[in-house]
């Protein structure tokens, strides 16, 4: 029921309307405009125009500043008037400032993080974050019947009876708590993700939930505007991330991280780089070597092709020798109906869940999703 409620709300917030008339009932101006954009399919063109306008506005501002510097020694009174005129250009309602602040409007990352000035929709609105899906069939090549940790208190000594096929589902959402901390930039987002592995086919053991991971986080996100090759740098964020499974010893696992988010996109592509630093837990550590398995950063590449969406995540410990471990995950969301997608997931490596952080296996899942990344 929780999956249906949360996922249904997210789908209602992000589903593509079928006709322009459906947008008429939306009272918020920005949301109504976004609705029309989806119906008319204007996003890629708008993004290119916004980037061009931002580049031209930035060039004009730099030329005005250069002109002020050249004329400054000639006329003191003139300098004062020019400085006043130049300072007027940086008002919030100035066309040049607005053009610069709207760089990337309509891009993939802007659609999820409201980065452009005119894309911001206010605080405490329910928004999509990570994919929301249900995989009734989630197969493992190597079930972890004896989870262990370097901490003896967190090592299981009695084997668990587990089936190779279980169900997996994920819920994820975010909301903006503070908007425009620095002028028209800088937003604080609060997010929550929960993923569960359910031994629903294990009747002999009363169909238990094998593992549920809870992941709340807070992120300060900034709009950026630069290019690396053919990619546009859209987002820079810094956040605090907590992840735990909420279980008693010896199955307890948890960690806290300081995570940097660096986002790039281009038409129908998005790339998110996330290096992180683990915040030490001291002596009472459920999983002291987790960084050598789950890693010290990940990279997620997403591509939309028509109504299909593909994503590939890779992560690594960034160490060599016995500490060199990592994982990759491939997801494919494909259309079934206007609001529902089929979903395929393949994972190989360490840390598919927290209880399996130092356990290697290959997983294959098949089911449905209500939301993908974009």
N, C-alpha and C positions, 0 to 999 in steps of 0.2 A: 504493500500500500504506500509506504514511504517513497519507494522508487517511482511508482506511478504518479504520485502527487507532485514531487519535486520535478521529475522529468517532464510531466505534462505542463507545468507552469513554464519551465524553460523553453519548451517547444512552442508554447503560445507566444513567448516573447520574441522568438527568433524565426518562426516559420515564415516562409515567403507567401504573401497574400496572392490570390489568384487574379484579382481585378483591381483597377484603380478605385472603384466604388468602395471597396473594403477599407480603404484608407480614410474615408470621410469621417468615420466614427472616432478617429483618434484625435483627442483634443490638444495634446502637446504638439507645438509647432514643429520642433526638431524631429520628434518621432514620426509625425505625419509626413514630413519631407523625406525621411529615410524610407518610409513605406512606399512612397511614390518612386523613389530611386530604385527600390528592389523590383517593383512591378515593371518599370521601364528599362531596367538593366543598364543604368547609367554609370555605375561605379568605376569601371576601368578608365573611361574617358575623363570623368571628373577628377580622378586621382592624378592623371597626367597633367590636366589643366592646372590643378592646385599646385603641383610641384613646379611647373613652369612659372606660374605667377609668383610663387615664393622665391624662386631663384632671381627673377627680374626685380622684385621688390628689394631683396637683399643687395643686389648690385646698385640700385638707385640709392639706398641708404649709405653704402660705402662711398659712392661718388660724392654725396653731399658732405659726408664727414671729411673727405679728402679736400673738397673745396673750402671748407671752413678752415682747415689747417693751413692751406696755401694763402688765404686772404687775411689770416689773423694779424700778421705784423703791419699790414697796410693801413688799417683804419680801425681804431679802437671802438668808436661808436658803431661802425659797420659790423665789427666782430660781435658786439653785444647783440645787435639785432639778428644777425645770422644765427648766433647760438640759441637765441630764443626761438627762432623759426625752426632750427633743427630739432630742438628739444620738443617742439610741438608735434614732430613727426612720430614720437614714441608714445603718444597717448593711446589708450586702449582702442579708441574708435578711429584711429588713423588708418587709411586704406593700406599703406605699406606694412604696418604692424600686423593688421588683420591677415594680409596675404601670407606673410611669413608664418604666422601662427596656424594657418590652415594647410600647411604643407602636409601631404599624405592623406588628405581627406578622402574617405571612401576606400582606402587600401585595406588589405586583410587585417593587419594589426590594428588599424584605426577602428575597424568594425567591432573588435572585441575589447579594446581598451579606451575608446573615446579620446584619442590623442589630439586631434585637430580642435581648434578653438570652437568651431561651429558644430562639432560632433558631440560635445559634452551635453549630457542629459540630466545632470544633477546627481544628488546623493541618495543612497539607500534604495536604489532600484535593483531588482533581482536580475542578474546577468549570468550568461553561460561562462564557464571557465574551461575545464577539461572535458573530454567526451563523456557522455552519459549513455551507458549501454547495459544490456543483459545478455549474457552468454550462457544459455542452458547447457551447452556442451563445452567443457573446458578440460582438455586431456593433458596429462602430464606423463613424460617419459620416465620420471624417477621421483615418486612421492617421498617426501622427507618424513620418515617415520620416527627418527631419533634426532630432533633438532638439538644443536649443541652450540656452546659459546665458550671462549676462553675463561669466562667467569663460571666456576663450578656450580654456583647457585642457579645458573641459567642453562643447565644441561639436562636433557631428558634421559632417564635411565630405563624406562619401560617403553617398548615400541608401541606406537599407535597403529591401529588397524584402519587403513585408509584405502579408498578406491582410486583408481587411476583417472576416472572421469568424475567431475564435479560441476557445479555451476559457479559462475562469477558474475558479479555486477558492480557497477561504479556509479556513484552520484557525485556531482561536482557543480559548484556555483560560486559566485562572488558578488560583492556589492561595494560601491564606492562610499567610503565614510567621510572623506574630506576632498573637496574639489578646488583646484587652482590655488595651491599654497603660495606659489611664487608668480604673481601676476596672472597670466592665463595658462600656466603650466604647473605640473606637479600635483598628482592625485594620490590619495591613500586608499588602497583597496584592501578589503578583508575577504579571504577566500576559504573554502572548506571542500575537501575531497574525502570520500569514503569509498573503499573498495573491499568487497567481501568474497571469500571462497567458501562455498557451501557444499558439504558432502551430502547432497540431497538424494543421491542414489545409494547411500550407505545405510540401508535399513537395519543391518545387524548392530550398528552403533547409534541408533536413534537419529540418524541424519543430522549430525552436528554442523555448526559453522566452524570450519577448520581454522580460519584466520580472517579477521577484519582489521584493516589498517585505517586509522583516523589521521587526517592531515590538515589542521588549521594553519593559516599563514596570514601575515600582514605584509603588504608590499607598497613602497613608495615608487610610483612610476612617473617618468618624465618623457615628454615628446622630444625626439631628436630629429635632426635633418641634415644628413650627410650621405655620401655615396662611397661604396667600395665595389669597384667593378660595375656590374650591372645591378647591384643590390642597393636598396635605400635603407639606411639606418633609421629606424622609426622610433625605437623604444629603448630606454635605459631605466632599470629599476633595481632597487635594493630591498630585500625583505628578510623577515624572520620566519623560519619554517619549523614546525614541530610535527613529528610523526611518531605514532605509537600504536600498539595493538591492544592496549587496555587489559592485558591478561596478567594473572598472578604468576609468580615464579613456579616452575622453571621456564615457562613459556613467554615471560615478559620480554618485550623488545621495544626500544625507543631511542630517539636521538633528536637533537636540535641543530639547525643549520642557519648560517648567514648566507643568503643566496643572492647572487647578482644575475639580473636578467638583461640580455642584450638581444634586441629583436631587429630583424631585417625582413624586407619583403620585396617582391616584384610581382608583376601581374600573374595571379593564380599560384604564387609560391610564397611561403613564409618560412623563416629560419630563426629558431630561438636557441641561443647559447646561454647555458646556465652553469658557470663555475660556482662552487660553494666551499665554505669552510665550516667544519663541524665545531660546535661549541662544546668544550669538554664537559663530561658528566662527573668527573672526579673518580673516586675509588668505587662508588656504587654504580657501576656501568654494566648494563645488561649485555652489551655487544661492543666491547672495546675496539675490535678490529673491523668495524663495519665499513669504514672508508676504504679499506683495501679490497672490498668486495662490491659494494654498491657504488663506490667510486667517489670522485671529487668534482664531478661535473658531468653534464650531459648536453647533447645536441639533438634538437628535434627539427626535422624537415617535413613540411606539409605541402602537398600539391593538390589543387582542385582541377579536375578534368570533367567538364560538364557537371553532372550531378554526382559524380564519384569523387571521393576524397581519399588520398593516400598519405600516410604518415610513417616516418621512420625515425626511431629514437635510438641513439647510441650513447653509451656512457663507459667510463673507464676509471680505474684507480689512479692513473697517472704515475704509476710506480713500475719497476721492473722486477724480474726474478719471481720469487714466491708470492710477492704482493701484487703481481700484475693480474688483475681480473676485471671483468666488465660484462656487458650484456647489450643486446639489441632487441628492439620490439618493432614489428611491422603491423600496421592496422590499415584495413581497407573498409570504408563505408560506401555502400552502393544503394541506389534507390529501390525501394519496394512500392511506396506510395508517396503522397505529397508530404506526409509528416513522419514517415517511418523508413528506416534504412536497414538493410542487412549489414552485418558487421563480422569481419574476419580478423582474428588477432593471432600473431605468431610471436613467441618470445623464446630467446635462447640465451642462457648465461646465468649469472648469479643475481639473487635478490628480486625475484618476481613478486615476493611479498616480504614483509619484515621477518617473519619466522624463518623464511628461507634465505636470509641475507647472505649466508656463506654456503649455500647449497646450490649446485648447478643442475639444471634440468632444461628440457625443451617443452614448451607448452603450445597447444593449438586450441583456439576457441572459435566458436561459431554461434551467432545469435543475431540480435537486432539492436539498433541504437536510435535514440531520439535526437541526439546532438553529437556532432563531431567537433573538431577544433574551430572550424569556421563555417 
